Amino acid sequence: MTIKLYMVRHGQTILNLYNRLQGWCDSPLTKKGIQDAQIASQHLQKINFDVVYHTNTIRTRRTSQIILDNNLSSKKITPIPLPYFREQGFGYFEAADANQTWLIAGANHGTKTYDEILQKYSFAQTRDFLNTADPFKKAETDNDYWERLTNGFAYLRNHCTDNQNILLVTHSITTRSIVDHFAPELGAYQTGPRNGAVTKLELSSNDVKVVYYNHYLDTEEY
């Protein structure tokens, strides 16, 4: 069994615009965010999707609908909520200034930014450092996060069939973490996906293959 999974990062949101953490909290797409979704729809318009998922947020639901509205063969599909692949939960730090938050999380570990934590440690440590800094301990730990994603992949394997094309509108850190886990050579720890960028996976019964990561140019493969 091989499922072709097209992961799209939602369009830019208000909280993205102001560089605020946006995990389980939500905000609507900006004008640019709508344009991001429209560009993604142009890149994917010839792909006949069998199922479309979003993470049950305003930003992913709206992005998925824009992509479907411009698809040449999948317009009658109703997008399905799939919260397993929602963004990392930031707990107390939801909607907080991103730079300040990662300074708080990393200061005791010799880092001042999110990128420094990634370069010196890992995606796993960004989550665990943030959980330690969270006074309510509501920020997801790495174990909690990967248990959720693993359940999401199990759901797809159980509900999709061989050779189906699946659209999943999801988030930046979720996409980066998955790509870093299964294809670290692609450098997702260095560069995050643009809003509206496409990442393609091939999901088999026991493996995840990353076909490409962070495609957003007209000249790239889709």
C-alpha positions in Angstrom: 0.0 0.0 0.0 1.2 3.5 -0.9 -0.7 6.6 0.0 0.4 9.8 -1.7 0.0 12.6 0.9 0.3 16.2 -0.1 0.9 18.3 2.9 0.2 22.1 2.5 1.1 24.7 5.1 -1.9 27.0 5.6 -1.8 30.6 4.2 -0.5 33.4 6.3 -2.6 34.4 9.3 -2.8 37.5 11.5 -0.7 35.9 14.2 1.9 34.8 11.6 2.1 38.4 10.5 2.9 39.6 14.0 5.3 36.8 14.7 3.2 35.3 17.5 3.1 31.6 18.4 0.1 29.9 16.9 -0.4 26.3 17.9 -3.8 25.3 19.2 -5.0 28.9 19.2 -6.2 30.2 15.9 -6.6 33.3 13.7 -8.0 34.0 10.2 -6.0 34.3 7.0 -4.7 37.7 5.9 -5.0 39.0 2.4 -1.6 37.5 1.7 -2.8 34.2 3.3 -5.6 34.0 0.8 -3.1 34.6 -2.0 -0.8 31.8 -0.5 -3.7 29.4 -0.6 -4.6 30.4 -4.2 -1.0 29.8 -5.3 -1.0 26.4 -3.7 -4.3 25.7 -5.5 -2.7 26.5 -8.8 0.2 24.1 -8.1 -2.2 21.3 -7.2 -5.2 22.0 -9.5 -4.5 19.0 -11.8 -4.2 16.4 -9.0 -7.3 14.3 -8.5 -7.7 14.2 -4.7 -9.6 11.3 -3.2 -9.8 12.7 0.3 -9.1 16.2 1.8 -8.2 16.8 5.5 -7.5 19.9 7.5 -6.6 20.2 11.2 -10.0 21.7 12.3 -8.7 25.2 12.6 -10.0 28.3 10.7 -6.7 28.7 8.9 -6.4 25.2 7.6 -10.1 24.8 6.8 -10.1 28.0 4.8 -6.9 27.1 3.0 -8.3 23.6 2.1 -11.5 25.1 0.7 -9.6 27.5 -1.5 -7.5 24.7 -2.9 -10.6 22.6 -3.6 -12.5 25.5 -5.2 -9.8 25.8 -7.8 -9.2 22.0 -8.3 -10.1 20.7 -11.7 -11.6 17.4 -10.5 -12.1 17.4 -6.8 -14.5 20.2 -6.1 -17.3 18.0 -4.8 -15.2 16.7 -1.9 -16.0 17.9 1.6 -12.9 18.5 3.7 -12.7 16.4 6.8 -11.3 17.6 10.2 -8.2 15.6 11.3 -6.8 17.2 14.5 -4.0 14.6 14.8 -1.8 16.8 12.6 -2.5 20.2 14.2 0.4 22.4 15.2 2.5 21.9 18.3 0.6 23.0 21.4 2.4 25.9 23.1 0.4 25.9 26.3 0.8 29.1 28.3 2.8 30.6 25.5 0.0 30.5 22.9 -0.2 33.7 20.9 2.8 35.1 22.8 5.7 36.9 21.0 7.8 34.2 19.4 11.2 35.8 20.0 10.5 36.4 23.7 9.1 32.9 24.2 12.1 31.1 22.7 14.5 33.3 24.7 12.6 32.2 27.9 12.7 28.5 26.8 16.3 28.5 25.8 18.1 30.9 28.1 19.0 28.2 30.6 20.4 26.0 27.8 22.7 28.6 26.2 20.4 29.6 23.4 18.5 32.8 22.6 16.3 31.8 19.6 14.3 28.9 18.2 16.9 28.4 15.4 19.7 28.2 18.0 17.8 25.5 19.9 17.4 23.6 16.7 21.1 23.9 15.7 22.4 23.1 19.2 19.8 20.5 20.2 16.7 19.3 18.2 13.0 19.7 17.5 12.4 17.4 20.5 14.2 19.8 22.8 12.3 22.8 21.6 9.2 21.1 22.9 10.6 19.8 26.1 12.3 23.1 26.9 9.0 24.9 26.4 7.1 22.5 28.6 9.7 23.1 31.3 9.3 26.8 31.0 5.5 26.7 31.0 4.2 27.5 34.5 1.1 25.4 33.8 2.9 22.6 32.1 0.4 22.7 29.2 2.9 23.0 26.4 3.2 19.6 24.6 6.2 17.5 25.4 8.0 15.7 22.6 6.5 12.4 23.7 3.0 13.8 23.7 3.5 15.4 20.3 4.8 12.3 18.6 2.1 10.1 20.1 -0.4 12.3 18.5 1.3 12.3 15.1 1.8 8.5 15.2 -1.9 8.1 15.9 -2.5 10.4 12.9 -0.4 8.2 10.5 -2.2 5.1 11.9 -5.6 6.8 11.1 -4.5 7.5 7.5 -3.3 3.9 7.0 -6.6 2.6 8.3 -8.9 5.0 6.4 -7.1 5.4 3.1 -6.5 2.9 0.4 -3.6 2.1 -2.0 -2.6 4.8 -4.5 -5.0 7.4 -3.2 -4.1 11.1 -3.4 -4.7 12.7 -0.1 -4.5 16.5 0.6 -3.7 17.4 4.2 -3.6 21.1 5.1 -1.4 21.5 8.2 1.2 23.7 9.8 4.9 24.8 9.8 6.4 23.0 12.8 4.3 19.9 12.1 5.6 19.7 8.6 9.2 20.4 9.6 9.1 17.9 12.4 7.8 15.1 10.2 10.4 15.9 7.4 13.2 16.1 9.9 12.2 12.8 11.5 11.9 10.8 8.2 14.4 12.7 6.0 16.8 14.8 8.1 19.1 15.2 5.1 16.5 17.7 3.6 17.4 20.3 6.3 14.0 21.1 7.7 15.7 22.1 10.9 17.3 25.0 8.9 14.4 26.2 6.8 10.7 26.1 7.5 8.0 25.7 4.8 6.5 28.9 3.3 2.9 29.6 3.8 1.1 27.7 1.0 4.2 25.4 0.3 3.6 21.8 -0.6 5.5 18.8 0.9 4.8 15.4 -0.6 5.0 12.1 1.4 4.5 8.5 0.4 2.9 6.6 3.2 3.2 2.8 3.2 2.1 0.2 5.7 5.3 0.5 7.7 7.2 3.6 6.4 7.0 7.2 5.5 9.0 8.5 2.5 9.5 12.2 1.9 9.3 12.8 -1.9 9.9 16.5 -1.7 9.8 19.3 0.9 8.7 23.0 0.8 7.9 23.4 -2.9 6.3 26.7 -3.8 7.8 27.8 -7.1 6.0 27.3 -10.4 9.0 25.5 -11.8 9.1 22.8 -9.1 7.6 19.3 -9.0 4.0 18.8 -7.7 
